[in-house]
Amino acid sequence: MSNSTMASRSWRLLVTAAAAGLLLAACGNSAESSTSSSAAAIGAEDGAGGVQPTGNVIATSGFDVARNGFAFQNYGNEGTPQNLDANAMWSLFGDQVCARIEGDTCTLAPTPEKWMKVQNDSMNGGHCFGLAGLAWALYKQEIDPNRYGAPEAGEMALEGNIPLQTDVAAVFVTQATEPTATDKITVTPNDAIEKMKQAWAAGQGYALAFFQIKNGEPTGGHAVTPVALEDRGEGKVGIVLYDNNFPKQPQVMVVDTAANTWSYSTAADPKNDPEAYVGGVDNPLELFPVTPMIGPQSCPFCAGGEQSQADGVGSTKKTVGSGSEFNYVYLNQEADASGITMSVTDTNGKPIPGAKPMAPLSGQSGAPPAMLVPKTVPFQIKIDGSKLQKPSNADLSIIGPGYSYGVDKFEVQPGDVDTVSFNPATNSISYDTKAGSAPDIVLSLDGATTSYDFLFGGLALPETGGKIGVKLDPAKQIVTASAEKSGPAEIDFVIGRVDEKSDEEFTSDPIPLEANESLIIEYGKWQGNGTSMPIGIDTNGSGQIQERLVESKPAS
């Protein structure tokens, strides 16, 4: 349901779900040894800022920052660039993301569309991962540069260049998918130096990712392209970088080989001033081989067991898989940047065995805004506004293989701590707050031939708070919505259905509910084409319809 009312009600959720990453495409020239000036060797231009090359080159990939790096700066979502679209998703993951294919047009199934919107939201903090990987791929001629209107990256314009914008976004999101994420190598600074030498000697390259550590958590992730090594004397080695925050200006990460530490000054978000980054064994570096970044990706949000042919950004078609053992939990970028934090525990508030925090290469707060949770485990999410200075809106998304659940557009006040609970065994989600709010509860369910998405809204909780819950029964094709502790209320809903022939959408009028009543919708009996939707009210909590309503016609 690509253009549904659900989308208009703000499906912007974070992402990022993802480990740190960046990629470059491999091939081509072997590494060179030299005693020449670093600045001359890697294309420094006048007016460069930051730490600049000053030593003698001891190894180089041949990448010229001024020519082979992009001339424009890393960017977020300001100016509404073209990020992922349906065609980019189709190229990355193949037919399995499409609910319907007509000629050269893919209509995304609801869960792939949700994942796409989450990932696009996560790019608000920058596109560093995509820029670093794509620049290297162009340098190695793994991708034809003429598709972006120029023979070299340094001559390409970003504004109005839709193919370039889309491919930067496509490479960016591979930090969250296989094989890119699983081919990542976590290394000490000294090991990183040796890995780079070996890769360049073989005509290959890496993207280099790193983080700050704040309150014990990785944050402010950034990704760059390492292009050369220089001897700075006294046991110091400079890793010369194309940092997309500083176009045409080579930068240097300094490694103290005796202490096995690294230091660098940059900004994860190009809109912010540079900050000091430091690390070592306790905050290592991450290297991503480039080739997987531009190739097809396995689809973690597609139902397991499926396979598809895909070619990625610049590769030949290959078979890719689907499915995941995890549910991905995301807090949207705006909420993360405002200071809202997210913690995920079991239903008793205890840590979840096997759960993994994920710090995307655009995260901005002190806590990772994404988590991986084993998909069979019930859990709760605390949305904490203790650090807020003023109210902020938040969106929360849970995405699994073939389904998604979320809470959209809920306002978090300074000091508030709201709770979202999810139980995969009962396919249920609830939102509990001690303050007034009017969120949307959103779900999607992808099927082999027919897929659905659902939105429940229009229900304003009182100032004293309340609880909203939605439960999906895929076997009976029933969805139930309830509002506890809220008194008499009204609720409306939107249901979208997409199959191999058409898209259908039903938008209801407001439906009154008394306290502790539930609305039951038999969506599987809906015939579409402007017909009514079978609905009823559960008045006693039995899960059965006691009061059959006159079948609701679509809202006019």
C-alpha positions as CSV (number, residue, x, y, z in Angstrom):
1,M,0.0,0.0,0.0
2,S,2.5,2.5,-1.2
3,N,0.4,5.7,-0.9
4,S,-1.9,4.8,2.0
5,T,-3.4,7.0,4.6
6,M,-1.1,5.2,7.0
7,A,1.8,6.7,5.3
8,S,0.3,10.1,5.5
9,R,-0.1,9.7,9.3
10,S,3.7,9.7,9.6
11,W,5.5,6.4,9.2
12,R,8.8,8.0,10.0
13,L,10.7,5.8,12.4
14,L,14.2,5.3,13.0
15,V,16.5,3.3,12.1
16,T,19.1,2.4,11.8
17,A,19.1,-0.4,13.1
18,A,22.5,-1.2,12.5
19,A,26.1,-2.0,13.3
20,A,28.8,0.5,12.2
21,G,29.8,0.2,8.6
22,L,31.0,1.5,5.4
23,L,32.2,-0.2,2.2
24,L,34.3,0.2,-0.8
25,A,34.4,-1.9,-3.9
26,A,37.5,-3.9,-4.7
27,C,39.6,-4.4,-7.8
28,G,42.4,-2.6,-9.6
29,N,45.7,-1.1,-8.5
30,S,48.2,-2.6,-6.1
31,A,49.5,-0.6,-3.1
32,E,52.5,1.6,-3.6
33,S,55.4,2.4,-1.2
34,S,56.8,5.9,-1.2
35,T,58.8,8.4,0.7
36,S,57.0,11.3,-0.9
37,S,55.0,13.9,1.0
38,S,51.5,12.6,2.0
39,A,49.8,15.8,0.8
40,A,51.1,15.4,-2.7
41,A,50.4,11.7,-2.7
42,I,46.7,11.9,-1.9
43,G,45.6,15.1,-3.6
44,A,45.5,17.8,-0.9
45,E,44.0,21.1,-1.9
46,D,44.8,24.6,-0.4
47,G,42.5,25.7,2.5
48,A,42.2,22.2,4.0
49,G,41.2,22.1,7.7
50,G,41.7,19.6,10.5
51,V,44.7,17.4,11.0
52,Q,46.5,17.3,7.7
53,P,49.1,14.9,6.2
54,T,52.6,15.9,7.2
55,G,54.7,12.7,7.1
56,N,56.1,10.4,4.5
57,V,53.8,7.9,2.7
58,I,54.6,4.3,3.6
59,A,51.6,2.8,1.7
60,T,48.9,4.1,-0.6
61,S,45.8,2.8,-2.4
62,G,46.2,5.4,-5.1
63,F,42.9,7.1,-4.2
64,D,43.2,10.9,-4.7
65,V,41.0,12.7,-2.3
66,A,40.6,15.8,-4.5
67,R,39.6,13.7,-7.6
68,N,38.1,10.5,-6.3
69,G,36.3,11.9,-3.3
70,F,33.0,13.7,-3.8
71,A,33.2,17.5,-4.0
72,F,30.1,18.0,-1.9
73,Q,29.9,17.5,1.9
74,N,28.2,14.7,3.7
75,Y,24.5,15.6,4.1
76,G,21.4,14.6,6.2
77,N,17.8,14.8,5.1
78,E,17.7,18.6,4.8
79,G,16.4,19.6,1.4
80,T,14.6,16.2,1.1
81,P,17.2,14.3,-0.9
82,Q,16.0,11.2,-2.7
83,N,16.8,8.3,-0.4
84,L,15.7,4.7,-0.8
85,D,12.7,4.1,-3.1
86,A,10.9,1.0,-4.3
87,N,13.3,0.4,-7.2
88,A,16.4,0.7,-4.9
89,M,14.8,-1.8,-2.5
90,W,14.0,-4.1,-5.4
91,S,17.7,-4.0,-6.6
92,L,19.0,-4.6,-3.2
93,F,16.8,-7.5,-2.1
94,G,15.1,-8.8,-5.3
95,D,11.4,-9.7,-5.9
96,Q,10.8,-10.8,-2.4
97,V,10.2,-7.2,-1.2
98,C,7.5,-6.7,-3.9
99,A,3.8,-7.4,-3.3
100,R,3.2,-6.8,-6.9
101,I,5.4,-6.5,-10.0
102,E,4.1,-4.8,-13.2
103,G,6.7,-4.4,-15.9
104,D,9.5,-2.4,-14.4
105,T,7.4,-1.3,-11.4
106,C,7.6,-2.9,-7.9
107,T,4.9,-2.2,-5.4
108,L,6.5,-2.8,-2.0
109,A,4.8,-5.1,0.5
110,P,4.0,-3.2,3.7
111,T,6.9,-4.5,5.9
112,P,9.6,-3.7,3.3
113,E,8.0,-0.2,2.9
114,K,8.1,0.3,6.7
115,W,11.8,-0.8,6.8
116,M,12.6,1.6,4.0
117,K,11.0,4.5,5.8
118,V,12.9,3.6,9.0
119,Q,16.2,3.5,7.2
120,N,15.5,6.8,5.3
121,D,14.7,8.4,8.6
122,S,18.1,7.2,10.0
123,M,19.9,9.1,7.3
124,N,19.0,12.4,8.9
125,G,22.2,12.3,10.8
126,G,24.3,11.9,7.6
127,H,25.0,9.6,4.7
128,C,28.7,8.9,5.6
129,F,28.5,5.2,5.1
130,G,27.1,5.4,1.6
131,L,29.4,8.2,0.5
132,A,32.5,6.5,1.6
133,G,31.6,3.2,0.0
134,L,30.4,4.6,-3.2
135,A,33.4,6.8,-3.7
136,W,35.7,3.9,-3.5
137,A,33.6,1.8,-5.8
138,L,33.7,4.6,-8.4
139,Y,37.5,4.9,-8.0
140,K,37.9,1.2,-8.7
141,Q,35.5,1.3,-11.7
142,E,33.2,-1.2,-10.0
143,I,30.4,1.1,-10.9
144,D,30.2,3.1,-14.2
145,P,30.6,6.8,-13.1
146,N,28.8,8.0,-16.2
147,R,25.5,6.9,-14.6
148,Y,26.0,9.9,-12.3
149,G,26.9,12.3,-15.1
150,A,30.7,12.7,-14.7
151,P,33.8,10.6,-15.2
152,E,35.0,11.0,-11.6
153,A,33.4,11.4,-8.2
154,G,35.1,14.8,-7.7
155,E,33.2,16.2,-10.7
156,M,29.7,14.9,-9.7
157,A,27.0,17.2,-8.5
158,L,24.6,16.1,-5.8
159,E,21.8,18.5,-6.3
160,G,19.3,17.1,-8.8
161,N,21.3,14.0,-9.3
162,I,18.6,11.4,-8.4
163,P,20.6,8.3,-9.4
164,L,23.5,9.3,-7.2
165,Q,21.3,10.2,-4.2
166,T,19.5,6.9,-4.4
167,D,22.6,4.8,-4.7
168,V,24.3,6.7,-1.8
169,A,21.3,5.7,0.3
170,A,21.3,2.1,-1.0
171,V,24.9,1.7,0.0
172,F,24.3,3.3,3.4
173,V,21.6,0.8,4.5
174,T,23.9,-2.2,3.9
175,Q,25.4,-1.6,7.2
176,A,22.3,-3.3,8.6
177,T,22.2,-6.3,6.3
178,E,24.2,-9.3,5.2
179,P,26.7,-9.9,3.8
180,T,28.0,-6.3,4.6
181,A,27.4,-6.4,8.3
182,T,28.7,-9.9,8.8
183,D,31.9,-9.3,6.8
184,K,32.8,-6.4,9.2
185,I,36.2,-6.9,10.9
186,T,36.7,-5.4,14.4
187,V,40.4,-4.6,14.9
188,T,42.8,-2.7,17.1
189,P,44.5,0.3,15.5
190,N,47.8,-1.6,14.8
191,D,45.8,-4.5,13.2
192,A,43.9,-2.0,11.1
193,I,47.2,-0.7,9.7
194,E,48.3,-4.2,8.6
195,K,44.8,-5.0,7.2
196,M,44.9,-1.9,5.0
197,K,48.4,-2.6,3.7
198,Q,47.3,-6.1,2.7
199,A,44.1,-5.0,1.1
200,W,45.7,-2.2,-1.0
201,A,48.5,-4.6,-2.1
202,A,45.7,-6.9,-3.4
203,G,43.9,-4.0,-5.1
204,Q,41.1,-4.0,-2.5
205,G,39.8,-1.5,0.0
206,Y,38.0,-1.0,3.2
207,A,35.6,1.5,4.7
208,L,36.7,2.5,8.2
209,A,34.1,3.1,10.9
210,F,34.5,4.3,14.5
211,F,32.5,5.6,17.5
212,Q,32.7,7.7,20.6
213,I,32.1,6.0,23.9
214,K,29.7,8.0,26.2
215,N,28.5,6.5,29.4
216,G,29.8,3.1,28.3
217,E,27.8,3.2,25.0
218,P,29.0,3.6,21.4
219,T,27.5,6.8,19.9
220,G,28.2,9.4,17.2
221,G,29.2,6.7,14.6
222,H,31.1,7.9,11.5
223,A,32.5,6.2,8.5
224,V,35.3,7.3,6.2
225,T,37.5,5.9,3.4
226,P,41.2,5.2,4.3
227,V,43.5,5.9,1.4
228,A,47.1,5.9,2.6
229,L,49.4,5.5,5.5
230,E,52.2,7.9,6.6
231,D,55.1,7.8,9.0
232,R,54.8,10.7,11.5
233,G,57.8,9.7,13.6
234,E,58.1,8.6,17.2
235,G,56.0,5.5,16.6
236,K,53.1,7.4,15.2
237,V,51.4,6.3,12.0
238,G,48.8,8.5,10.2
239,I,45.9,6.9,8.4
240,V,45.1,9.3,5.6
241,L,41.4,9.5,5.0
242,Y,38.8,10.7,2.6
243,D,36.3,12.0,5.2
244,N,33.1,13.0,3.5
245,N,32.6,15.7,6.1
246,F,35.6,17.5,4.6
247,P,35.4,17.3,0.8
248,K,38.7,17.6,-1.1
249,Q,40.6,17.9,2.1
250,P,42.6,14.8,3.2
251,Q,42.3,14.1,7.0
252,V,44.5,12.0,9.3
253,M,43.7,9.6,12.1
254,V,46.8,9.3,14.2
255,V,47.7,5.9,15.6
256,D,50.2,5.5,18.4
257,T,51.6,2.1,17.6
258,A,53.4,1.8,21.0
259,A,50.1,2.3,23.0
260,N,47.9,0.8,20.3
261,T,45.5,3.8,20.4
262,W,43.9,6.1,17.8
263,S,42.7,9.6,17.8
264,Y,40.8,11.7,15.3
265,S,38.7,14.9,15.1
266,T,35.4,15.0,13.1
267,A,31.6,15.1,13.4
268,A,29.2,12.2,13.0
269,D,26.6,14.7,11.8
270,P,27.9,17.2,9.2
271,K,25.7,19.9,10.7
272,N,27.7,19.8,14.0
273,D,31.1,21.1,14.9
274,P,34.0,18.6,14.9
275,E,34.6,16.6,18.1
276,A,37.5,14.5,19.4
277,Y,37.3,10.8,18.9
278,V,39.7,8.5,20.7
279,G,40.0,4.7,21.1
280,G,42.2,1.7,21.3
281,V,41.7,-1.9,22.4
282,D,38.7,-0.7,24.5
283,N,37.2,1.3,21.6
284,P,38.4,-0.5,18.5
285,L,38.0,0.3,14.8
286,E,35.8,-1.4,12.3
287,L,36.7,-2.3,8.7
288,F,34.2,-3.2,6.1
289,P,35.3,-4.8,2.8
290,V,33.8,-2.8,0.0
291,T,32.6,-5.4,-2.4
292,P,29.7,-6.6,-0.3
293,M,28.5,-3.1,0.1
294,I,27.6,-2.6,-3.5
295,G,26.2,-6.1,-4.0
296,P,22.8,-7.7,-3.3
297,Q,21.7,-8.2,0.3
298,S,19.9,-10.7,2.3
299,C,16.5,-9.5,3.5
300,P,16.1,-9.6,7.3
301,F,12.6,-8.2,7.2
302,C,11.2,-10.7,4.7
303,A,9.6,-13.9,5.8
304,G,12.1,-16.6,6.3
305,G,12.7,-19.4,3.8
306,E,12.4,-17.3,0.6
307,Q,15.2,-16.6,-1.9
308,S,15.4,-14.1,-4.6
309,Q,17.7,-12.8,-7.3
310,A,19.1,-9.3,-6.8
311,D,22.1,-7.3,-8.1
312,G,22.5,-4.5,-5.6
313,V,24.0,-1.2,-6.7
314,G,26.8,-2.4,-8.9
315,S,27.0,-6.2,-9.1
316,T,25.8,-9.1,-11.1
317,K,22.7,-10.9,-10.0
318,K,23.1,-13.3,-7.2
319,T,20.7,-15.4,-5.0
320,V,20.0,-13.8,-1.7
321,G,18.1,-15.2,1.3
322,S,15.6,-13.8,3.8
323,G,14.5,-14.0,7.4
324,S,16.1,-13.2,10.7
325,E,16.4,-14.6,14.2
326,F,15.8,-11.1,15.7
327,N,13.2,-8.4,15.9
328,Y,14.7,-5.0,15.2
329,V,13.7,-2.2,17.6
330,Y,14.2,1.4,16.4
331,L,13.7,4.8,17.9
332,N,13.3,7.6,15.3
333,Q,16.2,10.0,14.6
334,E,14.4,13.1,15.8
335,A,13.6,11.6,19.2
336,D,17.2,10.3,19.6
337,A,18.7,13.6,18.7
338,S,16.4,15.4,21.1
339,G,17.7,13.4,24.1
340,I,15.0,10.7,24.4
341,T,16.6,7.4,25.3
342,M,15.4,3.8,24.8
343,S,16.0,0.8,27.0
344,V,14.8,-2.7,26.1
345,T,14.4,-5.5,28.8
346,D,12.4,-8.6,29.4
347,T,8.9,-8.1,30.9
348,N,10.4,-8.1,34.4
349,G,12.9,-5.4,33.6
350,K,15.9,-7.7,33.3
351,P,18.5,-7.9,30.5
352,I,17.6,-10.2,27.6
353,P,20.1,-12.9,26.8
354,G,21.2,-12.6,23.2
355,A,19.9,-9.0,22.8
356,K,22.3,-6.7,21.1
357,P,22.4,-2.9,21.1
358,M,23.1,-1.3,17.7
359,A,24.7,2.1,17.2
360,P,24.1,3.3,13.6
361,L,26.6,5.5,11.8
362,S,24.4,8.5,12.4
363,G,23.3,8.0,16.0
364,Q,23.4,11.2,18.0
365,S,22.5,10.6,21.7
366,G,24.4,8.8,24.4
367,A,22.4,5.6,24.0
368,P,22.0,3.4,20.9
369,P,18.6,4.1,19.3
370,A,18.3,0.5,18.1
371,M,18.3,-3.0,19.5
372,L,18.2,-6.6,18.2
373,V,16.0,-8.8,20.3
374,P,15.6,-12.6,19.8
375,K,12.4,-12.9,17.9
376,T,10.6,-15.3,20.2
377,V,11.2,-13.2,23.4
378,P,8.5,-10.9,24.8
379,F,10.0,-7.6,25.9
380,Q,9.2,-4.1,27.1
381,I,10.7,-0.8,25.9
382,K,11.1,2.2,28.2
383,I,11.0,5.5,26.4
384,D,12.7,7.9,28.7
385,G,12.3,11.7,28.5
386,S,14.4,12.5,31.6
387,K,17.0,14.4,29.6
388,L,14.5,16.5,27.7
389,Q,14.4,20.2,28.0
390,K,11.1,20.5,26.2
391,P,8.4,18.1,24.8
392,S,9.4,16.0,21.8
393,N,7.6,13.6,19.5
394,A,8.7,10.0,19.2
395,D,8.1,7.1,16.9
396,L,9.0,3.5,17.8
397,S,9.2,0.6,15.4
398,I,9.6,-3.2,15.8
399,I,10.4,-5.0,12.6
400,G,10.6,-8.7,12.2
401,P,10.6,-11.2,9.2
402,G,7.4,-10.4,7.4
403,Y,5.8,-8.2,10.0
404,S,6.1,-4.9,11.9
405,Y,4.5,-3.2,14.9
406,G,4.9,0.4,16.1
407,V,3.8,3.4,18.0
408,D,3.8,6.7,16.0
409,K,3.4,10.3,17.0
410,F,3.4,10.1,20.7
411,E,4.6,13.1,22.7
412,V,7.1,12.7,25.4
413,Q,7.2,15.3,28.1
414,P,10.4,16.2,30.1
415,G,10.6,13.6,32.9
416,D,8.1,11.1,31.3
417,V,8.9,7.4,31.1
418,D,6.5,5.6,28.8
419,T,6.3,1.9,28.2
420,V,5.8,-0.1,25.0
421,S,5.3,-3.9,25.4
422,F,5.5,-6.5,22.7
423,N,4.7,-10.2,22.8
424,P,5.5,-12.1,19.6
425,A,3.6,-15.2,20.8
426,T,0.3,-13.3,20.9
427,N,1.2,-10.8,18.2
428,S,0.3,-8.0,20.5
429,I,1.7,-4.5,21.2
430,S,0.6,-2.0,23.9
431,Y,1.5,1.6,24.8
432,D,1.3,2.6,28.5
433,T,1.7,6.2,29.7
434,K,1.1,8.2,32.8
435,A,0.5,11.4,30.8
436,G,-2.0,12.3,28.1
437,S,-1.1,11.4,24.5
438,A,-2.8,10.5,21.2
439,P,-0.5,8.0,19.5
440,D,-1.1,5.9,16.4
441,I,-0.6,2.1,16.7
442,V,0.6,0.7,13.4
443,L,1.1,-2.9,12.2
444,S,1.9,-4.7,9.0
445,L,1.7,-8.4,8.0
446,D,3.1,-9.7,4.7
447,G,1.6,-12.8,3.1
448,A,2.5,-15.0,0.2
449,T,-0.2,-13.5,-2.0
450,T,-1.9,-10.8,0.2
451,S,-0.4,-8.3,2.6
452,Y,-2.0,-5.9,5.1
453,D,-1.1,-2.8,7.1
454,F,-3.2,-1.4,9.9
455,L,-3.3,2.0,11.7
456,F,-5.4,2.7,14.8
457,G,-5.7,6.3,15.8
458,G,-8.0,9.1,17.0
459,L,-7.8,7.9,20.6
460,A,-6.7,10.6,23.0
461,L,-5.6,9.4,26.4
462,P,-6.5,11.6,29.3
463,E,-4.0,13.7,31.2
464,T,-3.7,11.0,33.8
465,G,-2.6,8.5,31.2
466,G,-3.8,5.2,30.1
467,K,-3.0,2.1,28.0
468,I,-3.7,1.3,24.3
469,G,-3.3,-2.2,23.0
470,V,-3.6,-4.0,19.6
471,K,-3.5,-7.7,19.0
472,L,-3.3,-9.5,15.6
473,D,-4.6,-13.0,15.0
474,P,-3.2,-14.0,11.5
475,A,-4.8,-17.4,11.6
476,K,-8.3,-16.1,12.1
477,Q,-7.6,-12.8,10.3
478,I,-8.8,-10.7,13.1
479,V,-7.3,-7.6,14.7
480,T,-8.4,-6.3,18.1
481,A,-7.8,-2.8,19.6
482,S,-8.5,-1.8,23.1
483,A,-8.1,1.2,25.4
484,E,-7.7,0.5,29.1
485,K,-8.0,3.0,31.9
486,S,-9.1,5.7,29.5
487,G,-12.9,5.9,30.1
488,P,-15.3,6.4,27.2
489,A,-13.4,7.1,23.9
490,E,-13.5,7.0,20.2
491,I,-11.1,5.1,17.9
492,D,-10.7,5.1,14.1
493,F,-8.7,2.8,11.9
494,V,-7.2,2.5,8.4
495,I,-6.6,-0.9,6.9
496,G,-4.7,-1.4,3.6
497,R,-4.5,-4.5,1.6
498,V,-2.1,-5.1,-1.4
499,D,-2.0,-8.2,-3.6
500,E,-0.8,-9.2,-7.0
501,K,-3.7,-7.3,-8.7
502,S,-4.5,-4.2,-6.7
503,D,-4.2,-2.0,-3.6
504,E,-7.3,-1.5,-1.4
505,E,-7.8,0.8,1.6
506,F,-10.5,1.2,4.1
507,T,-10.8,4.3,6.4
508,S,-13.3,4.1,9.2
509,D,-15.4,6.8,10.9
510,P,-14.7,7.2,14.6
511,I,-16.2,4.3,16.6
512,P,-17.2,4.9,20.3
513,L,-15.8,2.6,23.0
514,E,-16.7,2.4,26.6
515,A,-13.9,1.8,29.3
516,N,-12.2,-1.6,28.8
517,E,-14.2,-2.4,25.7
518,S,-12.4,-3.7,22.6
519,L,-12.9,-3.2,18.9
520,I,-12.7,-6.4,16.9
521,I,-12.2,-6.2,13.1
522,E,-12.6,-9.3,10.9
523,Y,-10.3,-8.0,8.2
524,G,-10.1,-11.3,6.4
525,K,-13.8,-11.1,5.5
526,W,-13.4,-7.7,3.9
527,Q,-14.1,-7.9,0.2
528,G,-12.6,-4.5,-0.8
529,N,-13.9,-2.4,-3.7
530,G,-15.8,0.0,-1.4
531,T,-17.5,-2.7,0.5
532,S,-18.2,-2.6,4.3
533,M,-15.8,-3.9,7.0
534,P,-17.1,-6.5,9.4
535,I,-16.6,-5.2,13.0
536,G,-17.9,-5.7,16.5
537,I,-17.4,-4.9,20.2
538,D,-16.0,-7.2,22.9
539,T,-17.8,-5.8,26.0
540,N,-16.5,-8.3,28.6
541,G,-12.9,-9.1,27.7
542,S,-13.5,-12.6,26.4
543,G,-11.9,-11.9,23.0
544,Q,-15.3,-12.6,21.3
545,I,-17.8,-10.2,19.7
546,Q,-20.8,-9.6,22.0
547,E,-22.1,-6.6,20.1
548,R,-22.2,-7.0,16.3
549,L,-22.1,-3.5,14.8
550,V,-23.8,-2.6,11.6
551,E,-21.1,-3.3,9.1
552,S,-19.0,-0.1,8.9
553,K,-18.9,1.5,5.4
554,P,-15.8,3.4,4.4
555,A,-15.6,7.0,5.6
556,S,-16.8,9.4,3.0
